Amino acid sequence: MLGKRTRDRRREVPAISSSVPVQAANATPISGQGVSSTTTSAVGGLPSGGGGPNTITATPSTENTVVKSSSQSANLTQGPQTVSSTVLSGAQGTDKSLKLSTQDTPVEAYTLIKKFLILWKRVELLKYAWGKRRLGVERIDTPSLFKTFCSIYKREKLYPLLRSLAIQYRQHDMFSIGPLDETDIFVMPKGIPEIVVRQRQLLKLIEAFEFYMIADLRKLVVKQTDLVIKERNREEGNLPLDLWKRPAMKEAMSFKRPALADEFIVDLMSNMQLDERTNQYSITKDKLNEVLQTLAISVMRVQRESYENYSMYYENLLKNQHSLLYAREREIEALKESLKQKDLETSVTVQFQMSEQAHNLLLEVTALRARIAELEEANGKTEAKVRVRVRREFNVAMRKLFGLSFEQKARIDEYRDHLHAITLQRIAEVREEASAEMARIKERSGARASAGMFSQNVSTASESEREDDLAERNLRLSREVNSLHQRNIRLQQMMTRLQEQRNQSKTQVTRLGLLSEQRVRMLNEEMSKLRDHLSNTEKHLNDMRKALDKEMNDKVEKKHAAERKAATDKQMAMVKQMHIDQLMAEISEKNAMLEQMGSLLDASAKSKKQEADKSVREVDLLRKQLREERKLKKSAIHKVDDLMSQVGAPLLRQRLAQQLLQNGSPQAHVHYLQMHDDEFQNE
């Protein structure tokens, strides 16, 4: 529905084609019928443009919209002013220019200026109302409020609208940046007719007011619905207090209609005299002044009475409103006092509860810290014991390993020295024996040079024997060398076993270190688990405390609610009893009044019956008298008519008519006038 109304308004607003040539740089549009306006800035003022001096550019469409240059607003009466309009032809797209000026066509030009000013004023009023509603104030009467209003209007209404128009008119570079800041310079886009800007602004403001109205209506509907639901869901066990509430006083004005005209006519006719010659009524000046004076006195009296009635009526209204306002103020003060008392009580209770909870939390935190300190101390002691034990075992193993290695090394050194000494001794003995044998052989060969073949054979035999001895010695030495090699191999095997033992001791030490590290890691994991468990227990404890606090608060609230309900029930019972007593007293008073009024009514009925009988008798007598007088007057009139028809004297007719008018009844007067008119028509 809102969108439909907005579309209808957009249809009503004249559309401006982008192909229309605009003479002013920033033109101000004025609509011919639906006047709409907006300002290019939050302060509002005539737009500044670069058109010619004192020019008004008009672009009429479906409703003859006009665009006015800004320089016209400052100099409306100086120099020749020219009004030019460009008419859009829908079929052929040709432009026709019409020249308007204040000299040739002043009425049209000044009409456009007047419409522009009216448009400007309406836009300012709409903006002011929107700003008050947006800021939630009754008046914008301070510079800070005005500055805030200007910035909000720029940011929320004007800048998005101009940005959409710039995109629509393909000026993306103007407003393609982000949102507008307070420090940014505001520049109007070029080539966009200001009528479009103002129309769009007016539509935006109207839509905003429609949204406000819809929101207010929704709030009212929700409020009424809540009241209806509460009334339906109200427990019927308690009697409603509305039964004993007296209805508010309704002021109604009832004025009696003054018969000034009738009284004036009666007084005027009573003071007038009939001229027998001219058959005209005349009145003297003094009598006319008296009649006018009485009329003025009656008018003043009526005005005074109306003034008194109106003043009394508005005084009663003001008194009623003052009494209602005073009652509301008393209720508000009572509610404020009760709220203060409740706030004080709740703050005290909350502070006590918070202090108790803080004390309990401090105790628990200190206990947990002591427990953590004990656990850390125990962990440190166990870690120290493990380190001392591992260090002790490692020292013992290293001592054993070093002792064994040193002992084996000493043995190997002793055996190497012994073997070296034996080898050197054997080599020296062999060398001595070889040198002795060589010397002996030389001696034998030099003394027996001349011997024969026998000596040669003997020498060869001795040489062979020596060779055999040398071979045996060599074999014996080789055996000894082999035995030494075997011992060396055994020593190497022993060294390898010692190295294996050392490696085993090293692996055992590393294994013990790994075990100790694993133990330490396990202890750390246990500590982390204990800490997690401690944090979980703390969270569980906090949850339990919160649940307990919630239960306590619920219990306290239920208790307070029960107390309040009991107090309200007691007050309701007291109020009911008081109202019942008042009703009984009022009923007794009304019964007494009814009895008195019944007796008075009986007496007044009897008197009225007597008066009515008397008045009926008098009316009957008067009717009889009137009937007799009417018969007599009819007979007299017939006789007079006969005589007048016979005599035909106008003077006698006038005298008789005057006597009839003075002494006769109104019916006779009417009959005479009818007869006179008939005679006048016949003549």
SEKOL-95399 format. One record per residue (C-alpha): chain; residue number from 1; residue in one letter; x, y, z negated. Coordinates in pm, whole numbers. Each point is the difference from the previous one (the first is absolute). Layout:
<atoms>
ATOM A NUM A X Y Z;
...
</atoms>
This chain:
<atoms>
ATOM A 1 M 0 0 0;
ATOM A 2 L 284 234 -87;
ATOM A 3 G 181 -82 322;
ATOM A 4 K -319 63 198;
ATOM A 5 R -46 343 -158;
ATOM A 6 T 364 82 69;
ATOM A 7 R -35 -103 364;
ATOM A 8 D -314 214 29;
ATOM A 9 R 187 299 -139;
ATOM A 10 R 285 -62 242;
ATOM A 11 R -252 -1 282;
ATOM A 12 E -139 328 -126;
ATOM A 13 V 345 160 -11;
ATOM A 14 P 98 116 352;
ATOM A 15 A 290 -188 152;
ATOM A 16 I 293 188 154;
ATOM A 17 S 178 -152 294;
ATOM A 18 S 379 -4 -4;
ATOM A 19 S 3 147 349;
ATOM A 20 V -159 327 -112;
ATOM A 21 P 247 291 30;
ATOM A 22 V 43 180 -331;
ATOM A 23 Q 129 355 20;
ATOM A 24 A 93 35 -369;
ATOM A 25 A 267 -223 -150;
ATOM A 26 N -199 -79 -315;
ATOM A 27 A -365 81 65;
ATOM A 28 T -278 4 -253;
ATOM A 29 P -323 -170 119;
ATOM A 30 I -350 117 -75;
ATOM A 31 S -287 -236 70;
ATOM A 32 G -316 139 152;
ATOM A 33 Q -257 -192 -207;
ATOM A 34 G 159 -239 -248;
ATOM A 35 V 246 235 -169;
ATOM A 36 S 300 -187 -134;
ATOM A 37 S 333 137 -117;
ATOM A 38 T 327 -92 -164;
ATOM A 39 T 328 172 -79;
ATOM A 40 T 341 -80 133;
ATOM A 41 S 147 40 -346;
ATOM A 42 A -125 -50 -351;
ATOM A 43 V -15 374 -65;
ATOM A 44 G -215 75 300;
ATOM A 45 G 35 290 235;
ATOM A 46 L -25 95 363;
ATOM A 47 P 224 -214 219;
ATOM A 48 S 301 157 161;
ATOM A 49 G 42 -49 371;
ATOM A 50 G 180 143 291;
ATOM A 51 G -283 116 223;
ATOM A 52 G -55 338 152;
ATOM A 53 P -97 295 -218;
ATOM A 54 N -360 9 -116;
ATOM A 55 T -111 -301 202;
ATOM A 56 I -268 -256 -71;
ATOM A 57 T 20 -324 194;
ATOM A 58 A -328 -190 19;
ATOM A 59 T -28 -364 110;
ATOM A 60 P -368 -91 11;
ATOM A 61 S -104 -363 28;
ATOM A 62 T -333 -152 -100;
ATOM A 63 E -57 266 -268;
ATOM A 64 N 187 304 136;
ATOM A 65 T 306 -27 -229;
ATOM A 66 V 231 300 -8;
ATOM A 67 V 372 25 -79;
ATOM A 68 K 123 328 -144;
ATOM A 69 S 359 122 -12;
ATOM A 70 S 157 82 -335;
ATOM A 71 S 108 346 97;
ATOM A 72 Q -368 92 39;
ATOM A 73 S -59 -48 -375;
ATOM A 74 A 240 280 -94;
ATOM A 75 N -101 250 266;
ATOM A 76 L -370 -50 64;
ATOM A 77 T -69 365 77;
ATOM A 78 Q 322 119 167;
ATOM A 79 G 33 37 372;
ATOM A 80 P -195 -178 271;
ATOM A 81 Q -90 -350 -107;
ATOM A 82 T -45 -263 267;
ATOM A 83 V -194 -321 -46;
ATOM A 84 S 77 -268 258;
ATOM A 85 S -174 -336 16;
ATOM A 86 T 75 -309 201;
ATOM A 87 V -298 -213 99;
ATOM A 88 L 66 -368 56;
ATOM A 89 S -176 -147 298;
ATOM A 90 G -59 -371 -61;
ATOM A 91 A -62 -108 358;
ATOM A 92 Q 277 173 197;
ATOM A 93 G 245 97 -277;
ATOM A 94 T 31 362 122;
ATOM A 95 D 53 289 -244;
ATOM A 96 K -203 317 8;
ATOM A 97 S 118 296 -209;
ATOM A 98 L -248 245 -149;
ATOM A 99 K 129 336 -129;
ATOM A 100 L -158 141 -313;
ATOM A 101 S 108 320 -171;
ATOM A 102 T -119 218 -286;
ATOM A 103 Q -66 283 249;
ATOM A 104 D -189 -188 273;
ATOM A 105 T -164 -274 -214;
ATOM A 106 P 42 114 -361;
ATOM A 107 V -295 -202 -133;
ATOM A 108 E 140 -335 113;
ATOM A 109 A 353 81 -117;
ATOM A 110 Y -100 117 -346;
ATOM A 111 T -245 -292 -29;
ATOM A 112 L 289 -237 57;
ATOM A 113 I 210 187 -256;
ATOM A 114 K -284 -19 -253;
ATOM A 115 K -42 -373 61;
ATOM A 116 F 372 -47 -46;
ATOM A 117 L -3 181 -334;
ATOM A 118 I -302 -198 -118;
ATOM A 119 L 177 -318 105;
ATOM A 120 W 314 103 -186;
ATOM A 121 K -196 72 -318;
ATOM A 122 R -180 -332 10;
ATOM A 123 V 324 -190 40;
ATOM A 124 E 154 183 -295;
ATOM A 125 L -303 -82 -214;
ATOM A 126 L 17 -367 100;
ATOM A 127 K 372 -11 -75;
ATOM A 128 Y -49 167 -336;
ATOM A 129 A -276 -245 -96;
ATOM A 130 W 211 -297 114;
ATOM A 131 G 299 128 -196;
ATOM A 132 K -205 39 -318;
ATOM A 133 R -137 -351 41;
ATOM A 134 R 342 -144 83;
ATOM A 135 L 179 167 -292;
ATOM A 136 G -288 -58 -241;
ATOM A 137 V -26 361 -114;
ATOM A 138 E -279 255 -1;
ATOM A 139 R 203 288 138;
ATOM A 140 I 333 47 177;
ATOM A 141 D 112 318 -170;
ATOM A 142 T 370 -53 -72;
ATOM A 143 P 303 7 236;
ATOM A 144 S 106 -351 -101;
ATOM A 145 L -344 -142 79;
ATOM A 146 F -10 187 330;
ATOM A 147 K 345 -128 94;
ATOM A 148 T -99 -355 -89;
ATOM A 149 F -321 37 202;
ATOM A 150 C 195 128 302;
ATOM A 151 S 251 -285 -9;
ATOM A 152 I -270 -265 -45;
ATOM A 153 Y -209 144 284;
ATOM A 154 K 303 7 230;
ATOM A 155 R 107 -351 -90;
ATOM A 156 E -339 -174 -2;
ATOM A 157 K -210 182 258;
ATOM A 158 L 182 237 232;
ATOM A 159 Y 326 -182 73;
ATOM A 160 P -157 -343 88;
ATOM A 161 L -258 174 218;
ATOM A 162 L 261 200 191;
ATOM A 163 R 218 -307 30;
ATOM A 164 S -286 -197 160;
ATOM A 165 L -73 294 231;
ATOM A 166 A 367 28 99;
ATOM A 167 I 1 -372 83;
ATOM A 168 Q -325 42 191;
ATOM A 169 Y 139 294 199;
ATOM A 170 R 330 -183 63;
ATOM A 171 Q 218 209 -228;
ATOM A 172 H 164 -283 -188;
ATOM A 173 D 313 200 -80;
ATOM A 174 M -197 249 -210;
ATOM A 175 F -148 -230 -263;
ATOM A 176 S 169 -335 53;
ATOM A 177 I 212 34 -315;
ATOM A 178 G -100 -137 -340;
ATOM A 179 P -233 161 -251;
ATOM A 180 L 11 371 -74;
ATOM A 181 D 197 123 -301;
ATOM A 182 E -56 318 -198;
ATOM A 183 T 324 152 128;
ATOM A 184 D -68 -71 368;
ATOM A 185 I -91 286 234;
ATOM A 186 F -348 -37 145;
ATOM A 187 V -23 65 376;
ATOM A 188 M -317 -11 205;
ATOM A 189 P 22 -209 320;
ATOM A 190 K -3 191 326;
ATOM A 191 G -266 -36 267;
ATOM A 192 I -272 -137 -231;
ATOM A 193 P -316 216 -17;
ATOM A 194 E -70 101 -355;
ATOM A 195 I -367 -71 42;
ATOM A 196 V 90 -370 4;
ATOM A 197 V 207 43 -316;
ATOM A 198 R -278 182 -180;
ATOM A 199 Q -270 -239 113;
ATOM A 200 R 202 -299 -111;
ATOM A 201 Q 75 165 -333;
ATOM A 202 L -367 74 -52;
ATOM A 203 L -87 -362 80;
ATOM A 204 K 264 -121 -245;
ATOM A 205 L -131 228 -275;
ATOM A 206 I -360 -106 65;
ATOM A 207 E 102 -366 -7;
ATOM A 208 A 185 59 -328;
ATOM A 209 F -311 160 -151;
ATOM A 210 E -209 -290 131;
ATOM A 211 F 239 -243 -166;
ATOM A 212 Y -27 198 -323;
ATOM A 213 M -379 -9 19;
ATOM A 214 I 0 -373 73;
ATOM A 215 A 236 -61 -294;
ATOM A 216 D -221 207 -232;
ATOM A 217 L -308 -188 120;
ATOM A 218 R 175 -331 -53;
ATOM A 219 K 100 101 -351;
ATOM A 220 L -359 103 -74;
ATOM A 221 V -135 -327 141;
ATOM A 222 V 251 -202 -201;
ATOM A 223 K -88 196 -314;
ATOM A 224 Q -374 -51 52;
ATOM A 225 T 57 -369 76;
ATOM A 226 D 204 -43 -316;
ATOM A 227 L -270 171 -201;
ATOM A 228 V -267 -226 151;
ATOM A 229 I 209 -313 -64;
ATOM A 230 K 69 105 -359;
ATOM A 231 E -368 71 -54;
ATOM A 232 R -94 -340 139;
ATOM A 233 N 268 -179 -201;
ATOM A 234 R -93 180 -320;
ATOM A 235 E -103 -228 -278;
ATOM A 236 E -371 17 -66;
ATOM A 237 G 42 -88 -366;
ATOM A 238 N 82 358 -84;
ATOM A 239 L -271 255 50;
ATOM A 240 P 101 281 238;
ATOM A 241 L 43 342 -149;
ATOM A 242 D -160 162 304;
ATOM A 243 L -344 -70 -146;
ATOM A 244 W 53 251 -279;
ATOM A 245 K 165 265 215;
ATOM A 246 R -218 294 72;
ATOM A 247 P -3 116 360;
ATOM A 248 A 192 313 82;
ATOM A 249 M -192 323 24;
ATOM A 250 K -106 74 356;
ATOM A 251 E -29 363 85;
ATOM A 252 A -275 76 249;
ATOM A 253 M -106 345 109;
ATOM A 254 S -366 73 65;
ATOM A 255 F -78 356 101;
ATOM A 256 K -347 138 32;
ATOM A 257 R -64 163 329;
ATOM A 258 P -62 376 -40;
ATOM A 259 A -314 138 171;
ATOM A 260 L 157 335 83;
ATOM A 261 A -154 28 345;
ATOM A 262 D -350 -86 -120;
ATOM A 263 E 24 242 -294;
ATOM A 264 F 137 270 229;
ATOM A 265 I -289 -47 248;
ATOM A 266 V -257 3 -279;
ATOM A 267 D 144 318 -154;
ATOM A 268 L 26 163 340;
ATOM A 269 M -356 -86 97;
ATOM A 270 S -131 111 -338;
ATOM A 271 N 166 342 36;
ATOM A 272 M -108 54 363;
ATOM A 273 Q -311 196 103;
ATOM A 274 L -214 -47 307;
ATOM A 275 D -58 299 227;
ATOM A 276 E -357 -16 121;
ATOM A 277 R 55 220 302;
ATOM A 278 T 300 -176 150;
ATOM A 279 N -80 -338 -161;
ATOM A 280 Q 361 -19 -131;
ATOM A 281 Y 155 -64 -338;
ATOM A 282 S 222 267 -154;
ATOM A 283 I 218 28 -311;
ATOM A 284 T 160 293 -171;
ATOM A 285 K 370 44 -44;
ATOM A 286 D -13 -20 -378;
ATOM A 287 K -198 -322 4;
ATOM A 288 L 237 -146 262;
ATOM A 289 N 297 93 -220;
ATOM A 290 E -172 -161 -299;
ATOM A 291 V -61 -316 201;
ATOM A 292 L 362 -8 119;
ATOM A 293 Q 118 70 -355;
ATOM A 294 T -203 -292 -132;
ATOM A 295 L 141 -215 283;
ATOM A 296 A 356 101 -90;
ATOM A 297 I -70 -67 -369;
ATOM A 298 S -139 -344 80;
ATOM A 299 V 298 -78 227;
ATOM A 300 M 243 104 -276;
ATOM A 301 R -196 -208 -250;
ATOM A 302 V 19 -303 228;
ATOM A 303 Q 373 51 52;
ATOM A 304 R 56 36 -374;
ATOM A 305 E -198 -316 -70;
ATOM A 306 S 188 -193 269;
ATOM A 307 Y 331 127 -138;
ATOM A 308 E -100 -106 -352;
ATOM A 309 N -118 -339 124;
ATOM A 310 Y 317 -58 199;
ATOM A 311 S 221 118 -285;
ATOM A 312 M -183 -228 -243;
ATOM A 313 Y 28 -289 246;
ATOM A 314 Y 374 46 50;
ATOM A 315 E 57 61 -371;
ATOM A 316 N -168 -331 -74;
ATOM A 317 L 210 -169 264;
ATOM A 318 L 316 152 -145;
ATOM A 319 K -98 -103 -350;
ATOM A 320 N -66 -352 116;
ATOM A 321 Q 331 -15 184;
ATOM A 322 H 181 151 -302;
ATOM A 323 S -155 -260 -229;
ATOM A 324 L 97 -281 239;
ATOM A 325 L 351 141 34;
ATOM A 326 Y 33 33 -377;
ATOM A 327 A -118 -359 -46;
ATOM A 328 R 247 -119 263;
ATOM A 329 E 282 196 -163;
ATOM A 330 R -86 -152 -337;
ATOM A 331 E -1 -346 153;
ATOM A 332 I 334 68 173;
ATOM A 333 E 153 125 -326;
ATOM A 334 A -131 -306 -185;
ATOM A 335 L 140 -228 269;
ATOM A 336 K 335 183 -10;
ATOM A 337 E 17 -39 -377;
ATOM A 338 S -89 -368 22;
ATOM A 339 L 259 -48 276;
ATOM A 340 K 264 177 -208;
ATOM A 341 Q -84 -218 -301;
ATOM A 342 K 9 -316 209;
ATOM A 343 D 326 105 164;
ATOM A 344 L 150 67 -343;
ATOM A 345 E -117 -336 -133;
ATOM A 346 T 120 -186 307;
ATOM A 347 S 336 179 -5;
ATOM A 348 V 48 -85 -368;
ATOM A 349 T -95 -365 52;
ATOM A 350 V 217 -24 309;
ATOM A 351 Q 294 154 -183;
ATOM A 352 F -42 -244 -290;
ATOM A 353 Q -24 -294 237;
ATOM A 354 M 299 122 199;
ATOM A 355 S 205 45 -318;
ATOM A 356 E -91 -353 -117;
ATOM A 357 Q 81 -145 340;
ATOM A 358 A 328 192 13;
ATOM A 359 H 95 -125 -349;
ATOM A 360 N -81 -360 94;
ATOM A 361 L 190 34 325;
ATOM A 362 L 302 143 -182;
ATOM A 363 L -4 -289 -246;
ATOM A 364 E -24 -252 281;
ATOM A 365 V 275 171 198;
ATOM A 366 T 233 1 -302;
ATOM A 367 A -75 -368 -63;
ATOM A 368 L 66 -85 363;
ATOM A 369 R 322 202 -1;
ATOM A 370 A 116 -184 -313;
ATOM A 371 R -85 -332 166;
ATOM A 372 I 188 101 315;
ATOM A 373 A 301 106 -210;
ATOM A 374 E -3 -336 -182;
ATOM A 375 L -24 -188 329;
ATOM A 376 E 284 204 150;
ATOM A 377 E 214 -59 -309;
ATOM A 378 A -65 -375 12;
ATOM A 379 N 76 -4 372;
ATOM A 380 G 326 184 -63;
ATOM A 381 K 98 -241 -276;
ATOM A 382 T -70 -304 219;
ATOM A 383 E 192 153 288;
ATOM A 384 A 296 73 -232;
ATOM A 385 K -5 -356 -136;
ATOM A 386 V -7 -145 351;
ATOM A 387 R 284 223 111;
ATOM A 388 V 215 -90 -306;
ATOM A 389 R -62 -372 45;
ATOM A 390 V 75 7 372;
ATOM A 391 R 312 208 -60;
ATOM A 392 R 116 -239 -271;
ATOM A 393 E -51 -308 215;
ATOM A 394 F 169 170 295;
ATOM A 395 N 301 96 -214;
ATOM A 396 V 36 -354 -134;
ATOM A 397 A -22 -150 351;
ATOM A 398 M 251 251 137;
ATOM A 399 R 240 -69 -288;
ATOM A 400 K -18 -374 62;
ATOM A 401 L 48 52 372;
ATOM A 402 F 297 230 -45;
ATOM A 403 G 156 -237 -260;
ATOM A 404 L -33 -298 235;
ATOM A 405 S 132 195 293;
ATOM A 406 F 299 128 -199;
ATOM A 407 E 78 -351 -135;
ATOM A 408 Q -14 -155 348;
ATOM A 409 K 215 278 138;
ATOM A 410 A 260 -54 -275;
ATOM A 411 R 4 -373 71;
ATOM A 412 I 36 61 373;
ATOM A 413 D 285 246 -62;
ATOM A 414 E 180 -244 -231;
ATOM A 415 Y -37 -284 250;
ATOM A 416 R 118 222 284;
ATOM A 417 D 311 104 -201;
ATOM A 418 H 72 -360 -105;
ATOM A 419 L -40 -126 357;
ATOM A 420 H 221 278 131;
ATOM A 421 A 272 -78 -261;
ATOM A 422 I -13 -375 76;
ATOM A 423 T 19 67 373;
ATOM A 424 L 298 232 -37;
ATOM A 425 Q 176 -249 -229;
ATOM A 426 R -47 -286 243;
ATOM A 427 I 118 210 291;
ATOM A 428 A 310 105 -194;
ATOM A 429 E 76 -363 -96;
ATOM A 430 V -45 -113 359;
ATOM A 431 R 221 281 124;
ATOM A 432 E 274 -83 -256;
ATOM A 433 E -17 -367 90;
ATOM A 434 A 8 78 372;
ATOM A 435 S 300 238 -40;
ATOM A 436 A 186 -258 -213;
ATOM A 437 E -64 -272 252;
ATOM A 438 M 106 227 285;
ATOM A 439 A 327 86 -180;
ATOM A 440 R 67 -361 -74;
ATOM A 441 I -69 -92 359;
ATOM A 442 K 230 272 125;
ATOM A 443 E 273 -115 -234;
ATOM A 444 R -40 -353 114;
ATOM A 445 S -5 97 363;
ATOM A 446 G 311 224 -31;
ATOM A 447 A 212 -269 -189;
ATOM A 448 R -100 -281 226;
ATOM A 449 A 14 171 331;
ATOM A 450 S 225 -257 138;
ATOM A 451 A -210 -285 -115;
ATOM A 452 G -166 -220 237;
ATOM A 453 M -327 -106 99;
ATOM A 454 F -54 -157 -335;
ATOM A 455 S -2 327 -174;
ATOM A 456 Q -241 130 258;
ATOM A 457 N -229 -289 -59;
ATOM A 458 V 30 50 -371;
ATOM A 459 S -72 368 42;
ATOM A 460 T -295 -71 219;
ATOM A 461 A -126 -246 -256;
ATOM A 462 S 50 249 -280;
ATOM A 463 E -170 263 211;
ATOM A 464 S -288 -230 61;
ATOM A 465 E -20 -69 -372;
ATOM A 466 R 6 367 -74;
ATOM A 467 E -263 56 258;
ATOM A 468 D -205 -267 -166;
ATOM A 469 D 50 170 -336;
ATOM A 470 L -93 332 154;
ATOM A 471 A -305 -160 155;
ATOM A 472 E -102 -143 -334;
ATOM A 473 R 54 333 -169;
ATOM A 474 N -196 169 273;
ATOM A 475 L -279 -253 -47;
ATOM A 476 R 8 55 -373;
ATOM A 477 L -6 376 49;
ATOM A 478 S -288 -27 244;
ATOM A 479 R -191 -207 -253;
ATOM A 480 E 66 259 -263;
ATOM A 481 V -111 271 244;
ATOM A 482 N -316 -199 71;
ATOM A 483 S -59 -40 -371;
ATOM A 484 L 44 377 -35;
ATOM A 485 H -243 50 285;
ATOM A 486 Q -246 -228 -173;
ATOM A 487 R 37 194 -323;
ATOM A 488 N -44 324 191;
ATOM A 489 I -316 -140 155;
ATOM A 490 R -126 -102 -342;
ATOM A 491 L 79 348 -128;
ATOM A 492 Q -187 153 294;
ATOM A 493 Q -292 -231 -73;
ATOM A 494 M 13 113 -361;
ATOM A 495 M 9 361 117;
ATOM A 496 T -304 -60 221;
ATOM A 497 R -182 -159 -293;
ATOM A 498 L 91 294 -218;
ATOM A 499 Q -123 239 272;
ATOM A 500 E -321 -202 26;
ATOM A 501 Q -41 22 -378;
ATOM A 502 R 66 373 22;
ATOM A 503 N -257 34 278;
ATOM A 504 Q -246 -207 -203;
ATOM A 505 S 58 226 -300;
ATOM A 506 K -47 303 228;
ATOM A 507 T -325 -143 139;
ATOM A 508 Q -111 -78 -352;
ATOM A 509 V 78 357 -102;
ATOM A 510 T -189 136 302;
ATOM A 511 R -287 -237 -74;
ATOM A 512 L -5 122 -358;
ATOM A 513 G 5 361 129;
ATOM A 514 L -287 -77 238;
ATOM A 515 L -191 -169 -279;
ATOM A 516 S 60 299 -224;
ATOM A 517 E -112 236 281;
ATOM A 518 Q -304 -217 63;
ATOM A 519 R -75 3 -369;
ATOM A 520 V 38 378 -6;
ATOM A 521 R -225 27 310;
ATOM A 522 M -257 -225 -164;
ATOM A 523 L 16 210 -312;
ATOM A 524 N -48 318 212;
ATOM A 525 E -293 -162 180;
ATOM A 526 E -147 -94 -335;
ATOM A 527 M 51 359 -113;
ATOM A 528 S -171 134 316;
ATOM A 529 K -283 -249 -47;
ATOM A 530 L -30 105 -359;
ATOM A 531 R -7 365 109;
ATOM A 532 D -264 -76 264;
ATOM A 533 H -199 -190 -254;
ATOM A 534 L 43 289 -239;
ATOM A 535 S -121 247 266;
ATOM A 536 N -292 -229 81;
ATOM A 537 T -85 -25 -365;
ATOM A 538 E 21 379 -25;
ATOM A 539 K -233 36 300;
ATOM A 540 H -235 -257 -145;
ATOM A 541 L 19 179 -331;
ATOM A 542 N -78 333 171;
ATOM A 543 D -290 -160 187;
ATOM A 544 M -129 -149 -322;
ATOM A 545 R 33 337 -168;
ATOM A 546 K -180 169 284;
ATOM A 547 A -274 -261 -13;
ATOM A 548 L -22 41 -377;
ATOM A 549 D -7 378 35;
ATOM A 550 K -269 -31 266;
ATOM A 551 E -200 -232 -222;
ATOM A 552 M 45 236 -293;
ATOM A 553 N -104 296 216;
ATOM A 554 D -298 -196 130;
ATOM A 555 K -95 -91 -355;
ATOM A 556 V 42 360 -112;
ATOM A 557 E -200 125 299;
ATOM A 558 K -270 -258 -64;
ATOM A 559 K -4 100 -362;
ATOM A 560 H -21 369 91;
ATOM A 561 A -264 -77 259;
ATOM A 562 A -200 -195 -257;
ATOM A 563 E 39 284 -249;
ATOM A 564 R -100 255 263;
ATOM A 565 K -294 -216 102;
ATOM A 566 A -106 -38 -360;
ATOM A 567 A 37 375 -53;
ATOM A 568 T -191 73 320;
ATOM A 569 D -268 -251 -96;
ATOM A 570 K -24 162 -339;
ATOM A 571 Q -17 344 156;
ATOM A 572 M -256 -124 250;
ATOM A 573 A -208 -147 -281;
ATOM A 574 M 25 326 -191;
ATOM A 575 V -86 198 314;
ATOM A 576 K -290 -233 73;
ATOM A 577 Q -130 30 -354;
ATOM A 578 M 41 376 12;
ATOM A 579 H -180 18 334;
ATOM A 580 I -272 -229 -129;
ATOM A 581 D -43 222 -305;
ATOM A 582 Q -10 306 222;
ATOM A 583 L -253 -168 227;
ATOM A 584 M -216 -99 -294;
ATOM A 585 A 14 354 -135;
ATOM A 586 E -79 139 343;
ATOM A 587 I -283 -250 41;
ATOM A 588 S -146 96 -336;
ATOM A 589 E 32 369 87;
ATOM A 590 K -154 -60 340;
ATOM A 591 N -286 -197 -158;
ATOM A 592 A -67 287 -236;
ATOM A 593 M 20 244 288;
ATOM A 594 L -229 -221 205;
ATOM A 595 E -253 -7 -279;
ATOM A 596 Q 15 378 -34;
ATOM A 597 M -19 43 374;
ATOM A 598 G -288 -248 16;
ATOM A 599 S -195 202 -254;
ATOM A 600 L 88 320 185;
ATOM A 601 L -100 -160 328;
ATOM A 602 D -332 -105 -142;
ATOM A 603 A -65 351 -127;
ATOM A 604 S 119 155 324;
ATOM A 605 A -208 -248 201;
ATOM A 606 K -310 93 -193;
ATOM A 607 S 71 371 43;
ATOM A 608 K 81 -50 368;
ATOM A 609 K -318 -197 48;
ATOM A 610 Q -200 275 -160;
ATOM A 611 E 179 262 208;
ATOM A 612 A -48 -211 315;
ATOM A 613 D -372 -33 -69;
ATOM A 614 K -20 370 -65;
ATOM A 615 S 198 79 318;
ATOM A 616 V -219 -239 201;
ATOM A 617 R -311 174 -124;
ATOM A 618 E 150 340 77;
ATOM A 619 V 103 -118 348;
ATOM A 620 D -349 -126 66;
ATOM A 621 L -146 330 -109;
ATOM A 622 L 247 190 216;
ATOM A 623 R -78 -222 297;
ATOM A 624 K -371 61 -45;
ATOM A 625 Q 59 376 -29;
ATOM A 626 L 221 -5 309;
ATOM A 627 R -255 -194 196;
ATOM A 628 E -272 246 -96;
ATOM A 629 E 226 299 79;
ATOM A 630 R 97 -160 331;
ATOM A 631 K -364 -47 92;
ATOM A 632 L -80 359 -98;
ATOM A 633 K 299 137 189;
ATOM A 634 K -84 -203 309;
ATOM A 635 S -353 130 -5;
ATOM A 636 A 128 354 -56;
ATOM A 637 I 250 -36 286;
ATOM A 638 H -273 -128 233;
ATOM A 639 K -220 293 -97;
ATOM A 640 V 286 245 53;
ATOM A 641 D 77 -153 338;
ATOM A 642 D -362 34 101;
ATOM A 643 L -8 363 -113;
ATOM A 644 M 329 79 174;
ATOM A 645 S -113 -162 318;
ATOM A 646 Q -318 205 -21;
ATOM A 647 V 152 333 -103;
ATOM A 648 G 346 -26 159;
ATOM A 649 A 161 258 -226;
ATOM A 650 P 373 -54 -36;
ATOM A 651 L 29 214 -311;
ATOM A 652 L -257 -207 -179;
ATOM A 653 R 176 -314 114;
ATOM A 654 Q 331 123 -136;
ATOM A 655 R -149 104 -333;
ATOM A 656 L -173 -331 -36;
ATOM A 657 A 317 -183 93;
ATOM A 658 Q 197 203 -252;
ATOM A 659 Q -256 -74 -268;
ATOM A 660 L 14 -367 93;
ATOM A 661 L 378 2 -13;
ATOM A 662 Q 5 174 -336;
ATOM A 663 N -284 -186 -165;
ATOM A 664 G -25 -320 199;
ATOM A 665 S 187 -328 -16;
ATOM A 666 P 301 -94 219;
ATOM A 667 Q -221 -222 210;
ATOM A 668 A -222 294 83;
ATOM A 669 H 311 199 87;
ATOM A 670 V 117 -273 238;
ATOM A 671 H -343 -27 156;
ATOM A 672 Y -4 374 56;
ATOM A 673 L 344 0 164;
ATOM A 674 Q -102 -279 236;
ATOM A 675 M -313 187 96;
ATOM A 676 H 198 320 56;
ATOM A 677 D 247 -181 226;
ATOM A 678 D -283 -147 205;
ATOM A 679 E -154 342 49;
ATOM A 680 F 340 146 98;
ATOM A 681 Q 48 -272 257;
ATOM A 682 N -345 55 141;
ATOM A 683 E 66 374 39;
</atoms>
